[in-house]
Amino acid sequence: MPKTDPHDPGVEPARKRSEEAGDAAHTPVQIGEGKVRFGTASWTDPTMTAPGVFYPRGADSAEERLRFYASQFPVVEVDATYYALPNKRTAESWVERTPNGFVFDIKAHALMTGQPTEVTRLPKAIKEELPASLQEKKRIYRKDVPEELLAAVYTHFREALQPLVEAGKLGAILVQFPKWVFPSHEARDLILETRRRLDLPIAVEFRHGSWFNEKNAERTVKFLEDSKIPYVAVDEPQGFKSSVPPVIVPTSHELAVFRFHGRNAENWEKKDIAPSERFRYLYDQDELADWTPKIAAVAKKTKETHAVYNNCFSNYGTTNAQEAARLLAEMQA
C-alpha cells in the first residue's frame, strides 16, 4: 500500500490515535450481564516489537513484553500453537506473567483442522514414531498420520495447556478450517470430533464463504447453535471466492468471538508474504463504529465476548483494539 493510503498511515499517526483512545481496553467492557474483552491476535510480531512501536523502551524480553501487553488488554490470541504444539512450561510462564482475569485464546494445531504441518516442528517423541516414509517428508497432513499418533497430538496439546485451564486463563481453542474445507457432513463431523478429542472449549472460524451462502447459511448456524459451539464472526476483504461475509450471530450463550482481519484486498490472497503484510490495515473510526452496535447486541446474549484484532502490523491492531473498546464504553455511558 502507498503511504498516501489513510489505512496505512505509519506508526506515529496510529500512536496519536492510540493515545486519544484512552484506557477503556485495559479491562473488559461490561454490557448488561456480559463482558467484552478487546485485544490483538499477537503480542510478538516483529513489526509490533520493533523499538518505539508499541512496547516501552527497555521491554526487550518475552516476559517484559507479555507483562506490558497484559497491563493494556485482558485477552490475547496465541498463533504459535498452530505451527508447533505448545509445551507446558511455556503455558506456566504465561500464567505467571499475566494478572488474574487475563485470558488466552489458543489456535488449534494445523493437524487438527486438515492443514499441513512441518515434520521438523513436531515433538521429538511423536516425530520418531512416524513411519519412515513420513519422517522423510517436509510436510504431512492429518490424513497421513496414524491414529495412535494423531491421538498423541491431541493429548500433548491438551496437557500442555493444563496450567491455563487450572488458572482460569484459557478462553477458547480457535479452530480455523482452511478454505478448501467446504460445508459437508464430513466437515461438521470433524468439528465435533475436534471438540471431543480436545475436551476443551472451542470456537470455530471458517475460511470459505460457502458456509454462509444462500444454500448453507441456515444449516451452518443451526449446526453451531445445536452444538453450542461459538462462531467466530469475521471482518475481512470481500469479493474473493474464499471471502466469508460478516455474519453476526451468537451460537453459544457462553462465548462469542469477533476477529478483525483488516480490509487489505490487495494482499489478501497474495502468496509468499509475511502475515503482517496481509493484515496491514488500520481501520478508520467509521469502520470501527459500524461494528460497535453489532458487538454490543451479541454481548448482551453471551456471558463473554472477545473482539480480537488480527491486523497486527506495527501498532495498528493495538490502536484499533483500544479505539473499539472506547467506542463500546462510550455507547454504554
HULIN-V723057 format. One record per backbone hydrogen bond with DSSP energy under -1.0 kcal/mol. NH is the residue of the N-H (numbers start at 0). CO is the residue of the C=O. If there is no record, write none. Layout:
BEGIN
{{NH:CO} {NH:CO}}
END
This chain:
BEGIN
{{4:1} {7:4} {13:9} {14:10} {15:11} {16:12} {17:13} {18:14} {19:15} {20:16} {25:22} {28:35} {30:33} {33:30} {34:302} {35:28} {36:304} {38:306} {40:308} {47:44} {48:44} {52:49} {58:55} {59:57} {64:60} {65:61} {66:62} {67:63} {68:64} {69:65} {70:67} {71:68} {72:68} {75:102} {76:39} {77:104} {81:78} {83:79} {90:86} {91:87} {92:88} {93:89} {94:90} {95:91} {96:92} {101:98} {102:73} {103:168} {104:75} {105:171} {106:77} {107:173} {109:81} {111:108} {112:109} {114:109} {116:139} {118:137} {120:117} {121:118} {126:122} {127:123} {129:126} {133:130} {134:130} {135:131} {136:133} {139:116} {143:140} {144:141} {149:145} {150:146} {151:147} {152:148} {153:149} {154:150} {155:151} {156:152} {157:153} {158:154} {159:155} {160:156} {164:160} {165:161} {166:162} {167:164} {168:163} {170:103} {172:200} {173:105} {174:202} {176:204} {180:177} {187:183} {188:184} {189:185} {190:186} {191:187} {192:188} {193:189} {194:190} {195:191} {196:192} {197:193} {198:194} {202:172} {203:229} {204:174} {210:207} {211:208} {212:209} {216:212} {219:215} {220:216} {221:217} {222:218} {223:219} {224:220} {225:221} {226:222} {228:223} {231:203} {232:256} {234:258} {242:239} {246:244} {255:303} {256:230} {257:305} {258:232} {259:307} {260:234} {264:262} {276:273} {277:273} {278:274} {279:276} {280:278} {281:6} {287:283} {288:284} {289:285} {290:287} {294:290} {295:291} {296:292} {297:293} {298:294} {299:295} {300:297} {302:252} {304:34} {305:255} {306:36} {307:257} {308:38} {309:259} {311:309} {312:310} {315:312} {318:314} {319:315} {320:316} {321:317} {322:318} {323:319} {324:320} {325:321} {326:322} {327:323} {328:324} {329:325} {330:326} {331:327}}
END
